[in-house]
Amino acid sequence: MRRTHHALYTYLDSLCNTQDARIHAVHARGEALRPGMQVSGAEAALLAMLARLIGASRILEIGSFVGYSACRMAQALTPEGELITLESQ
């Protein structure tokens, strides 16, 4: 990644990294297991924003790794919402 893109990406990620301590711990666990494997804070925030914009009441995530993006999207669900995750071992 070029230096300018990296700086912009880092900045955007820092703006979106506002999750609570439990979700931060899930993200940290994923980074410890396999750095760079999971979505970034900016990507997770985008997924949650899209879910919130459409008023999602059901979300299916295929390939959840440690569940970081699932946690972020779950926060965007309607109160009666349902999140289903699938992960292969």
C-alpha positions as CSV (number, residue, x, y, z in Angstrom):
1,M,0.0,0.0,0.0
2,R,1.4,3.4,-0.9
3,R,2.3,5.7,2.0
4,T,-0.6,8.2,1.4
5,H,-3.1,5.4,1.2
6,H,-1.8,3.9,4.4
7,A,-2.0,7.2,6.3
8,L,-5.6,7.8,5.1
9,Y,-6.6,4.2,6.0
10,T,-5.0,4.5,9.4
11,Y,-6.8,7.8,10.0
12,L,-10.2,6.4,8.9
13,D,-9.7,3.3,11.0
14,S,-9.0,5.5,14.1
15,L,-12.2,7.5,13.6
16,C,-14.3,4.3,13.5
17,N,-12.6,2.5,16.4
18,T,-15.1,3.5,19.0
19,Q,-16.4,0.1,20.1
20,D,-16.8,-0.8,23.8
21,A,-14.1,-2.7,25.7
22,R,-15.6,-6.1,25.1
23,I,-15.6,-5.7,21.3
24,H,-12.1,-4.2,21.5
25,A,-11.0,-7.3,23.2
26,V,-12.5,-9.5,20.5
27,H,-10.6,-7.4,17.9
28,A,-7.3,-7.6,19.8
29,R,-7.7,-11.4,20.1
30,G,-8.1,-11.7,16.4
31,E,-5.1,-9.6,15.7
32,A,-3.0,-11.7,18.2
33,L,-4.1,-14.9,16.5
34,R,-3.6,-13.8,12.9
35,P,-2.6,-10.2,12.2
36,G,-4.5,-8.6,9.3
37,M,-6.9,-11.5,9.0
38,Q,-10.1,-9.7,10.2
39,V,-11.8,-6.6,9.0
40,S,-10.6,-3.2,10.2
41,G,-12.5,-0.9,12.5
42,A,-13.5,1.2,9.4
43,E,-14.8,-1.8,7.5
44,A,-16.7,-3.0,10.6
45,A,-18.2,0.4,11.1
46,L,-19.3,0.5,7.4
47,L,-21.0,-2.9,7.7
48,A,-22.8,-1.7,10.9
49,M,-23.9,1.5,9.2
50,L,-25.3,-0.4,6.2
51,A,-27.2,-2.7,8.5
52,R,-28.6,0.3,10.5
53,L,-29.5,2.2,7.3
54,I,-31.7,-0.7,6.0
55,G,-33.1,-1.4,9.4
56,A,-31.8,-5.0,9.3
57,S,-33.5,-7.4,11.6
58,R,-31.6,-10.5,10.4
59,I,-27.9,-10.8,9.4
60,L,-26.1,-13.8,8.1
61,E,-22.3,-13.8,8.3
62,I,-20.4,-16.5,6.5
63,G,-16.8,-16.7,7.8
64,S,-16.7,-15.0,11.1
65,F,-13.1,-15.8,12.3
66,V,-13.3,-14.5,16.0
67,G,-16.6,-12.6,15.5
68,Y,-15.4,-9.0,15.5
69,S,-17.5,-7.8,12.5
70,A,-20.4,-9.9,13.9
71,C,-20.2,-8.0,17.2
72,R,-20.2,-4.7,15.4
73,M,-23.2,-5.6,13.1
74,A,-25.1,-7.0,16.1
75,Q,-25.1,-3.6,17.7
76,A,-26.8,-2.2,14.6
77,L,-29.7,-4.8,14.6
78,T,-33.2,-3.9,15.5
79,P,-34.2,-4.8,19.1
80,E,-35.8,-8.1,17.9
81,G,-32.9,-8.7,15.5
82,E,-31.1,-12.0,14.9
83,L,-27.5,-12.6,13.9
84,I,-26.4,-15.9,12.5
85,T,-22.7,-16.7,11.9
86,L,-21.1,-19.6,10.2
87,E,-17.5,-20.6,10.5
88,S,-15.6,-23.7,9.3
89,Q,-13.1,-25.3,11.6
